[in-house]
Amino acid sequence: MDLLNMSIKQYCELLGSSEPAPGGGSTAALAGALAASLTMMVVNLSIGKKSFEAQDEGIKDSVIKEFDNIKKIREDLYSLIDEDTKAFNMFMEAMRLPKETEEEKAIRNERMQQAAILTLNVPMATMEKCYLILKNQKSIATYGNKNAVSDVGVGCHLALTGLEGALLNVNINLPGIKDETVKNNAKAKRNEMLAEAKVIYEDIMAIVNSRIG
């Protein structure tokens, strides 16, 4: 299944069908990719404009650096759109393995744990990428084209939506992990990212709303 290359309508139709995947995880990654794209658009609408070109070189460099970072993050999120569905399918395949004999049960349990860790790691990665988008929006929100600052705001909302959507997938998959170290590390990282992301989100939206007036 190549979700990334579907049309918007095809993706939405599949998402709204009785198929269990794609679901919230892939859509959270898509929200992050959309957040990245909107933020990049604002930079592209800023470069060459008198108000932007008149800025200090350090400011312009900061904006371009954020743009480059976000562009790389978007590529990762493109992959995560499909990886989330692949992880889910892998888990379902493991669940369907035979479990009549002790050997079959052992193989099934091992495969299920491998798949469970993957279904945890993928949304954790989506969380991290959306968090990094938020971390790379401040200069763009502050110095980007004022006529497009609302688009940074929408991108900021989408980045937090992607992060919190991925968080829900992390939370629902955590109980399936037997390794307590893996569980605890994921919980700690999850909590730290969420707390920091909310602070950054509020900061960026304050800038956006201030520039909108």
N, CA and C atoms as a LAMMPS dump frame, in Angstrom:
ITEM: TIMESTEP
0
ITEM: NUMBER OF ATOMS
639
ITEM: BOX BOUNDS ff ff ff
-5.0000000000000000e+02 5.0000000000000000e+02
-5.0000000000000000e+02 5.0000000000000000e+02
-5.0000000000000000e+02 5.0000000000000000e+02
ITEM: ATOMS id mol type element x y z
1 1 1 N 0.847 -1.194 0
2 1 2 C 0 0 0
3 1 3 C 0.887 1.249 0
4 2 1 N 0.741 2.073 -1.008
5 2 2 C 1.55 3.279 -1.133
6 2 3 C 0.676 4.489 -0.82
7 3 1 N 0.546 4.787 0.46
8 3 2 C -0.338 5.872 0.877
9 3 3 C 0.154 7.224 0.4
10 4 1 N 1.47 7.388 0.417
11 4 2 C 2.052 8.69 0.109
12 4 3 C 1.685 9.189 -1.283
13 5 1 N 1.567 8.27 -2.225
14 5 2 C 1.318 8.67 -3.61
15 5 3 C -0.15 8.592 -4.025
16 6 1 N -1.03 8.385 -3.047
17 6 2 C -2.464 8.454 -3.338
18 6 3 C -2.887 9.91 -3.498
19 7 1 N -3.997 10.118 -4.196
20 7 2 C -4.578 11.461 -4.218
21 7 3 C -5.192 11.728 -2.843
22 8 1 N -5.453 12.992 -2.566
23 8 2 C -6.086 13.34 -1.288
24 8 3 C -7.422 12.61 -1.15
25 9 1 N -8.19 12.578 -2.225
26 9 2 C -9.503 11.926 -2.188
27 9 3 C -9.361 10.428 -1.945
28 10 1 N -8.417 9.777 -2.638
29 10 2 C -8.21 8.333 -2.455
30 10 3 C -7.855 8.018 -1.008
31 11 1 N -6.968 8.821 -0.439
32 11 2 C -6.563 8.596 0.954
33 11 3 C -7.761 8.756 1.89
34 12 1 N -8.526 9.817 1.694
35 12 2 C -9.682 10.06 2.563
36 12 3 C -10.737 8.965 2.427
37 13 1 N -10.951 8.484 1.2
38 13 2 C -11.923 7.408 0.982
39 13 3 C -11.472 6.126 1.678
40 14 1 N -10.181 5.801 1.558
41 14 2 C -9.65 4.607 2.216
42 14 3 C -9.703 4.765 3.729
43 15 1 N -9.364 5.958 4.192
44 15 2 C -9.374 6.234 5.631
45 15 3 C -10.775 6.079 6.212
46 16 1 N -11.783 6.447 5.427
47 16 2 C -13.162 6.374 5.903
48 16 3 C -13.845 5.041 5.66
49 17 1 N -13.099 4.069 5.12
50 17 2 C -13.671 2.752 4.827
51 17 3 C -13.595 1.839 6.049
52 18 1 N -14.005 0.588 5.861
53 18 2 C -13.958 -0.387 6.954
54 18 3 C -12.569 -0.995 7.132
55 19 1 N -11.619 -0.617 6.284
56 19 2 C -10.247 -1.1 6.444
57 19 3 C -9.654 -0.53 7.733
58 20 1 N -8.985 -1.374 8.544
59 20 2 C -8.43 -0.876 9.811
60 20 3 C -7.207 0.015 9.639
61 21 1 N -6.609 -0.034 8.464
62 21 2 C -5.435 0.803 8.198
63 21 3 C -5.526 1.329 6.767
64 22 1 N -5.142 2.589 6.542
65 22 2 C -4.508 3.517 7.477
66 22 3 C -5.482 3.996 8.541
67 23 1 N -4.91 4.496 9.613
68 23 2 C -5.725 4.998 10.707
69 23 3 C -5.12 6.268 11.278
70 24 1 N -5.273 6.408 12.58
71 24 2 C -4.823 7.628 13.245
72 24 3 C -3.329 7.849 13.199
73 25 1 N -2.561 6.764 13.208
74 25 2 C -1.107 6.906 13.199
75 25 3 C -0.586 7.493 11.909
76 26 1 N -1.045 6.946 10.795
77 26 2 C -0.639 7.469 9.489
78 26 3 C -1.134 8.899 9.303
79 27 1 N -2.338 9.162 9.792
80 27 2 C -2.914 10.493 9.638
81 27 3 C -2.193 11.515 10.51
82 28 1 N -1.696 11.088 11.668
83 28 2 C -0.886 11.978 12.511
84 28 3 C 0.397 12.369 11.784
85 29 1 N 1.016 11.391 11.114
86 29 2 C 2.227 11.68 10.338
87 29 3 C 1.914 12.617 9.173
88 30 1 N 0.752 12.419 8.554
89 30 2 C 0.324 13.303 7.468
90 30 3 C 0.117 14.724 7.981
91 31 1 N -0.48 14.851 9.161
92 31 2 C -0.678 16.181 9.753
93 31 3 C 0.665 16.878 9.946
94 32 1 N 1.667 16.103 10.372
95 32 2 C 3.002 16.669 10.533
96 32 3 C 3.599 17.119 9.214
97 33 1 N 3.411 16.307 8.177
98 33 2 C 3.931 16.662 6.85
99 33 3 C 3.248 17.925 6.319
100 34 1 N 1.949 18.052 6.575
101 34 2 C 1.221 19.256 6.163
102 34 3 C 1.711 20.475 6.943
103 35 1 N 1.992 20.278 8.224
104 35 2 C 2.537 21.364 9.05
105 35 3 C 3.862 21.848 8.484
106 36 1 N 4.7 20.893 8.105
107 36 2 C 5.999 21.236 7.527
108 36 3 C 5.825 22.009 6.224
109 37 1 N 4.927 21.53 5.37
110 37 2 C 4.73 22.161 4.063
111 37 3 C 4.208 23.589 4.189
112 38 1 N 3.257 23.807 5.073
113 38 2 C 2.717 25.158 5.269
114 38 3 C 3.796 26.113 5.762
115 39 1 N 4.616 25.63 6.684
116 39 2 C 5.682 26.468 7.232
117 39 3 C 6.716 26.795 6.163
118 40 1 N 7.034 25.807 5.334
119 40 2 C 7.973 26.032 4.231
120 40 3 C 7.415 27.038 3.228
121 41 1 N 6.107 26.973 2.984
122 41 2 C 5.475 27.907 2.056
123 41 3 C 5.696 29.345 2.497
124 42 1 N 5.584 29.587 3.791
125 42 2 C 5.751 30.945 4.314
126 42 3 C 7.165 31.461 4.042
127 43 1 N 8.152 30.584 4.19
128 43 2 C 9.533 30.992 3.889
129 43 3 C 9.668 31.314 2.402
130 44 1 N 9.099 30.459 1.569
131 44 2 C 9.177 30.695 0.121
132 44 3 C 8.466 31.985 -0.293
133 45 1 N 7.451 32.372 0.48
134 45 2 C 6.75 33.63 0.215
135 45 3 C 7.462 34.834 0.829
136 46 1 N 8.496 34.57 1.612
137 46 2 C 9.248 35.637 2.282
138 46 3 C 10.514 36.011 1.526
139 47 1 N 11.205 34.998 1.009
140 47 2 C 12.472 35.232 0.309
141 47 3 C 12.243 36.135 -0.907
142 48 1 N 13.068 37.168 -0.989
143 48 2 C 12.955 38.104 -2.106
144 48 3 C 12.086 39.31 -1.811
145 49 1 N 11.281 39.223 -0.739
146 49 2 C 10.448 40.364 -0.357
147 49 3 C 11.306 41.409 0.373
148 50 1 N 11.022 42.692 0.127
149 50 2 C 11.832 43.773 0.699
150 50 3 C 11.912 43.691 2.218
151 51 1 N 10.772 43.438 2.848
152 51 2 C 10.737 43.411 4.315
153 51 3 C 11.623 42.312 4.886
154 52 1 N 11.699 41.183 4.178
155 52 2 C 12.537 40.078 4.654
156 52 3 C 14 40.325 4.321
157 53 1 N 14.264 40.768 3.104
158 53 2 C 15.648 40.983 2.68
159 53 3 C 16.316 42.101 3.473
160 54 1 N 15.512 42.986 4.067
161 54 2 C 16.063 44.078 4.873
162 54 3 C 16.476 43.624 6.27
163 55 1 N 16.117 42.397 6.621
164 55 2 C 16.455 41.877 7.946
165 55 3 C 17.961 41.63 8.065
166 56 1 N 18.42 41.589 9.305
167 56 2 C 19.815 41.26 9.599
168 56 3 C 20.162 39.893 9.009
169 57 1 N 21.404 39.746 8.559
170 57 2 C 21.828 38.481 7.95
171 57 3 C 21.645 37.301 8.9
172 58 1 N 21.883 37.539 10.181
173 58 2 C 21.715 36.47 11.173
174 58 3 C 20.284 35.988 11.259
175 59 1 N 19.347 36.918 11.157
176 59 2 C 17.923 36.568 11.183
177 59 3 C 17.558 35.763 9.945
178 60 1 N 18.018 36.242 8.786
179 60 2 C 17.718 35.52 7.541
180 60 3 C 18.317 34.116 7.567
181 61 1 N 19.527 34.008 8.087
182 61 2 C 20.173 32.69 8.191
183 61 3 C 19.38 31.764 9.108
184 62 1 N 18.845 32.329 10.192
185 62 2 C 18.052 31.537 11.141
186 62 3 C 16.788 30.998 10.479
187 63 1 N 16.135 31.838 9.688
188 63 2 C 14.917 31.422 8.981
189 63 3 C 15.233 30.336 7.956
190 64 1 N 16.306 30.528 7.198
191 64 2 C 16.692 29.542 6.185
192 64 3 C 17.097 28.226 6.836
193 65 1 N 17.76 28.31 7.981
194 65 2 C 18.148 27.091 8.698
195 65 3 C 16.912 26.319 9.141
196 66 1 N 15.919 27.04 9.668
197 66 2 C 14.675 26.379 10.069
198 66 3 C 13.992 25.742 8.864
199 67 1 N 14 26.446 7.751
200 67 2 C 13.415 25.911 6.515
201 67 3 C 14.09 24.6 6.127
202 68 1 N 15.419 24.588 6.115
203 68 2 C 16.167 23.381 5.734
204 68 3 C 15.888 22.229 6.69
205 69 1 N 15.816 22.535 7.986
206 69 2 C 15.521 21.498 8.982
207 69 3 C 14.133 20.908 8.753
208 70 1 N 13.161 21.776 8.53
209 70 2 C 11.779 21.329 8.337
210 70 3 C 11.639 20.508 7.062
211 71 1 N 12.369 20.89 6.025
212 71 2 C 12.322 20.131 4.772
213 71 3 C 12.781 18.693 4.996
214 72 1 N 13.844 18.51 5.782
215 72 2 C 14.345 17.164 6.09
216 72 3 C 13.337 16.394 6.945
217 73 1 N 12.745 17.084 7.899
218 73 2 C 11.749 16.447 8.77
219 73 3 C 10.551 15.971 7.951
220 74 1 N 10.156 16.772 6.978
221 74 2 C 9.017 16.391 6.135
222 74 3 C 9.289 15.081 5.406
223 75 1 N 10.508 14.891 4.924
224 75 2 C 10.867 13.639 4.248
225 75 3 C 10.684 12.449 5.187
226 76 1 N 11.09 12.624 6.444
227 76 2 C 10.917 11.551 7.439
228 76 3 C 9.437 11.262 7.675
229 77 1 N 8.642 12.307 7.736
230 77 2 C 7.204 12.125 7.954
231 77 3 C 6.532 11.462 6.762
232 78 1 N 7.012 11.751 5.557
233 78 2 C 6.495 11.044 4.386
234 78 3 C 6.624 9.538 4.591
235 79 1 N 7.797 9.114 5.05
236 79 2 C 8.037 7.678 5.276
237 79 3 C 7.152 7.135 6.384
238 80 1 N 6.967 7.922 7.432
239 80 2 C 6.191 7.462 8.587
240 80 3 C 4.71 7.277 8.263
241 81 1 N 4.204 7.984 7.259
242 81 2 C 2.805 7.796 6.844
243 81 3 C 2.573 6.335 6.47
244 82 1 N 3.493 5.771 5.701
245 82 2 C 3.365 4.369 5.288
246 82 3 C 3.866 3.405 6.352
247 83 1 N 4.911 3.804 7.083
248 83 2 C 5.482 2.904 8.091
249 83 3 C 4.49 2.581 9.194
250 84 1 N 3.637 3.529 9.549
251 84 2 C 2.655 3.268 10.597
252 84 3 C 1.689 2.168 10.178
253 85 1 N 1.222 2.226 8.945
254 85 2 C 0.316 1.19 8.438
255 85 3 C 1.03 -0.149 8.323
256 86 1 N 2.291 -0.136 7.892
257 86 2 C 3.07 -1.375 7.798
258 86 3 C 3.25 -2.008 9.171
259 87 1 N 3.502 -1.192 10.186
260 87 2 C 3.682 -1.706 11.548
261 87 3 C 2.401 -2.363 12.046
262 88 1 N 1.268 -1.721 11.782
263 88 2 C -0.021 -2.291 12.181
264 88 3 C -0.26 -3.623 11.484
265 89 1 N 0.001 -3.672 10.189
266 89 2 C -0.207 -4.912 9.432
267 89 3 C 0.708 -6.028 9.919
268 90 1 N 1.932 -5.675 10.287
269 90 2 C 2.877 -6.661 10.811
270 90 3 C 2.36 -7.259 12.119
271 91 1 N 1.776 -6.413 12.966
272 91 2 C 1.226 -6.898 14.231
273 91 3 C 0.044 -7.83 13.983
274 92 1 N -0.82 -7.471 13.052
275 92 2 C -1.976 -8.308 12.743
276 92 3 C -1.543 -9.651 12.159
277 93 1 N -0.505 -9.647 11.339
278 93 2 C 0.027 -10.9 10.784
279 93 3 C 0.573 -11.792 11.893
280 94 1 N 1.244 -11.187 12.861
281 94 2 C 1.787 -11.957 13.987
282 94 3 C 0.66 -12.574 14.812
283 95 1 N -0.418 -11.836 14.989
284 95 2 C -1.557 -12.344 15.757
285 95 3 C -2.209 -13.547 15.082
286 96 1 N -2.128 -13.596 13.757
287 96 2 C -2.766 -14.685 13.007
288 96 3 C -1.904 -15.942 12.917
289 97 1 N -0.697 -15.896 13.454
290 97 2 C 0.17 -17.076 13.416
291 97 3 C -0.445 -18.211 14.235
292 98 1 N -0.175 -19.472 13.857
293 98 2 C -0.732 -20.615 14.605
294 98 3 C -0.219 -20.657 16.038
295 99 1 N -1.046 -21.206 16.932
296 99 2 C -0.671 -21.272 18.355
297 99 3 C -1.153 -22.579 18.985
298 100 1 N -1.037 -23.651 18.217
299 100 2 C -1.477 -24.96 18.707
300 100 3 C -0.428 -25.606 19.607
301 101 1 N 0.826 -25.572 19.177
302 101 2 C 1.897 -26.212 19.949
303 101 3 C 2.653 -25.16 20.758
304 102 1 N 3.462 -25.642 21.711
305 102 2 C 4.262 -24.722 22.519
306 102 3 C 5.268 -23.957 21.658
307 103 1 N 5.817 -24.66 20.664
308 103 2 C 6.777 -24.017 19.767
309 103 3 C 6.096 -22.91 18.958
310 104 1 N 4.903 -23.211 18.466
311 104 2 C 4.152 -22.215 17.702
312 104 3 C 3.798 -21.01 18.572
313 105 1 N 3.425 -21.284 19.81
314 105 2 C 3.098 -20.193 20.739
315 105 3 C 4.302 -19.298 20.991
316 106 1 N 5.467 -19.934 21.157
317 106 2 C 6.695 -19.174 21.418
318 106 3 C 7.056 -18.284 20.226
319 107 1 N 6.94 -18.866 19.029
320 107 2 C 7.242 -18.096 17.81
321 107 3 C 6.265 -16.932 17.664
322 108 1 N 4.988 -17.234 17.911
323 108 2 C 3.951 -16.193 17.792
324 108 3 C 4.19 -15.064 18.792
325 109 1 N 4.503 -15.432 20.028
326 109 2 C 4.744 -14.42 21.061
327 109 3 C 5.942 -13.531 20.724
328 110 1 N 6.991 -14.172 20.196
329 110 2 C 8.189 -13.413 19.834
330 110 3 C 7.888 -12.432 18.701
331 111 1 N 7.163 -12.917 17.688
332 111 2 C 6.813 -12.056 16.557
333 111 3 C 5.887 -10.917 17.003
334 112 1 N 4.987 -11.234 17.905
335 112 2 C 4.064 -10.208 18.397
336 112 3 C 4.801 -9.121 19.165
337 113 1 N 5.813 -9.517 19.943
338 113 2 C 6.599 -8.523 20.677
339 113 3 C 7.424 -7.657 19.733
340 114 1 N 7.982 -8.291 18.708
341 114 2 C 8.733 -7.522 17.707
342 114 3 C 7.828 -6.492 17.037
343 115 1 N 6.63 -6.945 16.691
344 115 2 C 5.67 -6.054 16.033
345 115 3 C 5.162 -4.982 16.995
346 116 1 N 4.97 -5.36 18.262
347 116 2 C 4.482 -4.407 19.263
348 116 3 C 5.479 -3.267 19.462
349 117 1 N 6.755 -3.609 19.491
350 117 2 C 7.788 -2.575 19.643
351 117 3 C 7.795 -1.655 18.43
352 118 1 N 7.574 -2.222 17.251
353 118 2 C 7.512 -1.403 16.036
354 118 3 C 6.303 -0.473 16.069
355 119 1 N 5.161 -0.986 16.536
356 119 2 C 3.96 -0.146 16.603
357 119 3 C 4.089 0.936 17.679
358 120 1 N 5.071 0.784 18.557
359 120 2 C 5.384 1.837 19.525
360 120 3 C 6.395 2.821 18.943
361 121 1 N 7.429 2.281 18.315
362 121 2 C 8.519 3.128 17.815
363 121 3 C 8.083 4.072 16.697
364 122 1 N 7.17 3.604 15.85
365 122 2 C 6.747 4.451 14.722
366 122 3 C 6.014 5.708 15.211
367 123 1 N 4.98 5.592 16.062
368 123 2 C 4.352 6.829 16.545
369 123 3 C 5.263 7.666 17.44
370 124 1 N 6.202 7.022 18.134
371 124 2 C 7.187 7.794 18.894
372 124 3 C 8.015 8.654 17.946
373 125 1 N 8.37 8.088 16.807
374 125 2 C 9.13 8.841 15.804
375 125 3 C 8.29 9.984 15.237
376 126 1 N 7.004 9.723 15.013
377 126 2 C 6.113 10.775 14.518
378 126 3 C 5.993 11.902 15.538
379 127 1 N 5.861 11.541 16.806
380 127 2 C 5.84 12.544 17.873
381 127 3 C 7.078 13.423 17.81
382 128 1 N 8.228 12.771 17.703
383 128 2 C 9.498 13.5 17.708
384 128 3 C 9.606 14.443 16.509
385 129 1 N 9.192 13.972 15.335
386 129 2 C 9.282 14.81 14.134
387 129 3 C 8.348 16.02 14.238
388 130 1 N 7.154 15.819 14.761
389 130 2 C 6.222 16.939 14.931
390 130 3 C 6.739 17.929 15.978
391 131 1 N 7.35 17.392 17.015
392 131 2 C 7.987 18.23 18.044
393 131 3 C 9.092 19.082 17.42
394 132 1 N 9.887 18.474 16.547
395 132 2 C 10.983 19.197 15.901
396 132 3 C 10.474 20.26 14.928
397 133 1 N 9.318 20.02 14.322
398 133 2 C 8.722 21.064 13.479
399 133 3 C 8.416 22.29 14.335
400 134 1 N 7.778 22.057 15.477
401 134 2 C 7.466 23.163 16.385
402 134 3 C 8.735 23.911 16.793
403 135 1 N 9.803 23.177 17.042
404 135 2 C 11.065 23.796 17.458
405 135 3 C 11.698 24.622 16.344
406 136 1 N 11.261 24.409 15.123
407 136 2 C 11.845 25.111 13.981
408 136 3 C 10.88 26.101 13.327
409 137 1 N 9.893 26.545 14.082
410 137 2 C 8.918 27.488 13.52
411 137 3 C 9.046 28.915 14.062
412 138 1 N 9.797 29.097 15.131
413 138 2 C 9.766 30.393 15.826
414 138 3 C 10.285 31.549 14.973
415 139 1 N 11.452 31.384 14.367
416 139 2 C 11.999 32.472 13.544
417 139 3 C 11.111 32.746 12.337
418 140 1 N 10.55 31.679 11.785
419 140 2 C 9.664 31.836 10.623
420 140 3 C 8.404 32.594 11.026
421 141 1 N 7.855 32.262 12.196
422 141 2 C 6.671 32.971 12.691
423 141 3 C 6.99 34.436 12.981
424 142 1 N 8.194 34.685 13.458
425 142 2 C 8.588 36.039 13.859
426 142 3 C 8.957 36.928 12.678
427 143 1 N 9.664 36.357 11.71
428 143 2 C 10.233 37.177 10.634
429 143 3 C 9.716 36.835 9.233
430 144 1 N 8.903 35.813 9.126
431 144 2 C 8.363 35.452 7.819
432 144 3 C 7.353 36.473 7.321
433 145 1 N 6.958 36.318 6.082
434 145 2 C 5.995 37.214 5.435
435 145 3 C 4.755 37.411 6.313
436 146 1 N 4.516 38.665 6.71
437 146 2 C 3.412 38.954 7.623
438 146 3 C 2.058 38.585 7.027
439 147 1 N 1.94 38.707 5.715
440 147 2 C 0.671 38.379 5.057
441 147 3 C 0.366 36.884 5.088
442 148 1 N 1.385 36.076 5.408
443 148 2 C 1.2 34.619 5.459
444 148 3 C 1.41 34.071 6.867
445 149 1 N 1.458 34.96 7.864
446 149 2 C 1.751 34.492 9.223
447 149 3 C 0.655 33.56 9.751
448 150 1 N -0.58 33.729 9.255
449 150 2 C -1.656 32.821 9.683
450 150 3 C -1.362 31.388 9.242
451 151 1 N -0.628 31.247 8.134
452 151 2 C -0.279 29.906 7.656
453 151 3 C 0.727 29.227 8.583
454 152 1 N 1.625 30.027 9.17
455 152 2 C 2.516 29.467 10.194
456 152 3 C 1.676 28.986 11.371
457 153 1 N 0.646 29.781 11.709
458 153 2 C -0.236 29.394 12.81
459 153 3 C -0.954 28.086 12.546
460 154 1 N -1.465 27.931 11.334
461 154 2 C -2.117 26.665 10.97
462 154 3 C -1.096 25.528 11.019
463 155 1 N 0.121 25.801 10.539
464 155 2 C 1.181 24.797 10.595
465 155 3 C 1.528 24.419 12.021
466 156 1 N 1.492 25.405 12.902
467 156 2 C 1.758 25.162 14.325
468 156 3 C 0.672 24.275 14.928
469 157 1 N -0.586 24.594 14.619
470 157 2 C -1.703 23.764 15.088
471 157 3 C -1.569 22.326 14.565
472 158 1 N -1.24 22.197 13.293
473 158 2 C -1.115 20.864 12.69
474 158 3 C 0.031 20.068 13.298
475 159 1 N 1.131 20.747 13.604
476 159 2 C 2.271 20.058 14.216
477 159 3 C 1.888 19.507 15.588
478 160 1 N 1.17 20.314 16.37
479 160 2 C 0.738 19.836 17.686
480 160 3 C -0.301 18.733 17.54
481 161 1 N -1.186 18.862 16.558
482 161 2 C -2.175 17.805 16.296
483 161 3 C -1.483 16.501 15.93
484 162 1 N -0.478 16.583 15.058
485 162 2 C 0.276 15.388 14.686
486 162 3 C 0.951 14.756 15.882
487 163 1 N 1.537 15.605 16.726
488 163 2 C 2.218 15.101 17.927
489 163 3 C 1.23 14.434 18.876
490 164 1 N 0.117 15.098 19.146
491 164 2 C -0.856 14.544 20.09
492 164 3 C -1.582 13.336 19.502
493 165 1 N -1.752 13.319 18.172
494 165 2 C -2.332 12.138 17.534
495 165 3 C -1.407 10.942 17.655
496 166 1 N -0.121 11.179 17.422
497 166 2 C 0.861 10.102 17.581
498 166 3 C 0.931 9.65 19.031
499 167 1 N 0.784 10.596 19.954
500 167 2 C 0.791 10.274 21.383
501 167 3 C -0.299 9.265 21.724
502 168 1 N -1.485 9.445 21.165
503 168 2 C -2.579 8.502 21.424
504 168 3 C -2.211 7.098 20.959
505 169 1 N -1.496 7.015 19.835
506 169 2 C -1.064 5.71 19.334
507 169 3 C 0.029 5.109 20.206
508 170 1 N 0.896 5.95 20.727
509 170 2 C 1.903 5.482 21.689
510 170 3 C 1.201 4.905 22.908
511 171 1 N 0.24 5.648 23.436
512 171 2 C -0.443 5.231 24.662
513 171 3 C -1.21 3.925 24.496
514 172 1 N -1.854 3.752 23.335
515 172 2 C -2.66 2.54 23.15
516 172 3 C -1.787 1.314 22.901
517 173 1 N -0.556 1.54 22.422
518 173 2 C 0.339 0.418 22.136
519 173 3 C 1.276 0.071 23.289
520 174 1 N 1.433 0.97 24.24
521 174 2 C 2.334 0.708 25.372
522 174 3 C 1.98 -0.546 26.172
523 175 1 N 0.688 -0.806 26.462
524 175 2 C 0.365 -2.001 27.257
525 175 3 C 0.806 -3.314 26.619
526 176 1 N 0.997 -3.325 25.304
527 176 2 C 1.418 -4.55 24.625
528 176 3 C 2.905 -4.831 24.729
529 177 1 N 3.67 -3.91 25.306
530 177 2 C 5.118 -4.076 25.447
531 177 3 C 5.431 -4.761 26.772
532 178 1 N 6.154 -5.862 26.709
533 178 2 C 6.492 -6.605 27.929
534 178 3 C 7.771 -6.097 28.589
535 179 1 N 8.669 -5.543 27.797
536 179 2 C 9.946 -5.051 28.318
537 179 3 C 9.708 -3.744 29.083
538 180 1 N 9.861 -3.804 30.411
539 180 2 C 9.57 -2.643 31.249
540 180 3 C 10.529 -1.484 30.995
541 181 1 N 11.765 -1.793 30.637
542 181 2 C 12.733 -0.729 30.339
543 181 3 C 12.299 0.048 29.106
544 182 1 N 11.902 -0.675 28.075
545 182 2 C 11.412 -0.037 26.846
546 182 3 C 10.191 0.823 27.164
547 183 1 N 9.288 0.264 27.968
548 183 2 C 8.067 0.975 28.358
549 183 3 C 8.38 2.281 29.086
550 184 1 N 9.231 2.174 30.102
551 184 2 C 9.532 3.337 30.936
552 184 3 C 10.273 4.422 30.16
553 185 1 N 11.182 4.001 29.3
554 185 2 C 11.91 4.975 28.478
555 185 3 C 10.962 5.717 27.539
556 186 1 N 10.03 4.962 26.954
557 186 2 C 9.054 5.569 26.045
558 186 3 C 8.157 6.556 26.795
559 187 1 N 7.724 6.172 27.988
560 187 2 C 6.868 7.054 28.784
561 187 3 C 7.579 8.351 29.141
562 188 1 N 8.842 8.236 29.543
563 188 2 C 9.609 9.423 29.931
564 188 3 C 9.803 10.362 28.742
565 189 1 N 10.172 9.785 27.609
566 189 2 C 10.396 10.598 26.406
567 189 3 C 9.095 11.231 25.934
568 190 1 N 8.021 10.452 25.98
569 190 2 C 6.694 10.941 25.591
570 190 3 C 6.288 12.148 26.433
571 191 1 N 6.418 12.012 27.741
572 191 2 C 6.007 13.082 28.653
573 191 3 C 6.832 14.353 28.455
574 192 1 N 8.134 14.165 28.245
575 192 2 C 9.026 15.311 28.057
576 192 3 C 8.686 16.061 26.768
577 193 1 N 8.5 15.314 25.689
578 193 2 C 8.18 15.952 24.409
579 193 3 C 6.85 16.689 24.467
580 194 1 N 5.847 16.064 25.073
581 194 2 C 4.518 16.675 25.141
582 194 3 C 4.559 17.981 25.925
583 195 1 N 5.224 17.952 27.079
584 195 2 C 5.295 19.153 27.919
585 195 3 C 6.009 20.291 27.193
586 196 1 N 7.134 19.98 26.57
587 196 2 C 7.9 21.012 25.865
588 196 3 C 7.147 21.515 24.634
589 197 1 N 6.493 20.604 23.932
590 197 2 C 5.763 20.981 22.717
591 197 3 C 4.651 21.974 23.03
592 198 1 N 3.958 21.77 24.129
593 198 2 C 2.857 22.67 24.491
594 198 3 C 3.364 24.077 24.797
595 199 1 N 4.521 24.155 25.446
596 199 2 C 5.119 25.464 25.746
597 199 3 C 5.521 26.17 24.452
598 200 1 N 6.179 25.431 23.56
599 200 2 C 6.612 26.001 22.278
600 200 3 C 5.403 26.44 21.456
601 201 1 N 4.372 25.595 21.441
602 201 2 C 3.138 25.909 20.704
603 201 3 C 2.55 27.24 21.17
604 202 1 N 2.436 27.406 22.477
605 202 2 C 1.861 28.644 23.022
606 202 3 C 2.717 29.848 22.65
607 203 1 N 4.022 29.674 22.678
608 203 2 C 4.953 30.752 22.336
609 203 3 C 4.781 31.173 20.876
610 204 1 N 4.737 30.189 19.99
611 204 2 C 4.598 30.487 18.559
612 204 3 C 3.248 31.128 18.263
613 205 1 N 2.183 30.594 18.859
614 205 2 C 0.856 31.149 18.593
615 205 3 C 0.721 32.571 19.141
616 206 1 N 1.429 32.876 20.223
617 206 2 C 1.424 34.246 20.742
618 206 3 C 2.067 35.192 19.724
619 207 1 N 3.15 34.728 19.101
620 207 2 C 3.82 35.524 18.063
621 207 3 C 2.892 35.709 16.864
622 208 1 N 2.281 34.616 16.433
623 208 2 C 1.383 34.659 15.273
624 208 3 C 0.219 35.617 15.522
625 209 1 N -0.432 35.458 16.657
626 209 2 C -1.598 36.298 16.959
627 209 3 C -1.217 37.764 17.127
628 210 1 N -0.021 38.001 17.664
629 210 2 C 0.464 39.372 17.821
630 210 3 C 0.695 40.028 16.457
631 211 1 N 1.233 39.265 15.518
632 211 2 C 1.51 39.82 14.186
633 211 3 C 0.232 39.976 13.356
634 212 1 N -0.751 39.115 13.623
635 212 2 C -2.042 39.266 12.936
636 212 3 C -2.732 40.547 13.416
637 213 1 N -2.592 40.808 14.744
638 213 2 C -3.137 42.044 15.311
639 213 3 C -4.556 41.91 15.835
